Amino acid sequence: MSSHTYILHSKRLNKFYIGACHEDLEQRIENHNAGTYGTKTFTSNVSDWVLFLKFDCDDYAHAIRLERKIKSMKSSVYIRNLTKYAELRDKIYNETKST
């Protein structure tokens, strides 16, 4: 099964959500929009989450490391730059691969 790190965006909130999964990504996004993960979760506030960016990872552990690295940047500008600059995506992807 494939593993992914994904970034969702809500226009209504003008916010990003960063996650990792080792399941069907389309189903995962549907679940976020349906509030499947509970009413107290960040994504349950709205139902307009759309895929902004995804990384196909080597395994779930890699997806988690990449998710944490992106979250540690705490920057929507950084996230937007990930879509603009392939070299930035490659750098963060390779930095979080297992050695």
Secondary structure by P-SEA (a helix, b strand, c coil): cccccbbbbbccccbbbbbcccccaaaaaaaaaacccccccccccccccccccccccccaaaaaaaaaaaaaaccaaaaaaaaccaaaaaaaaaaaccc
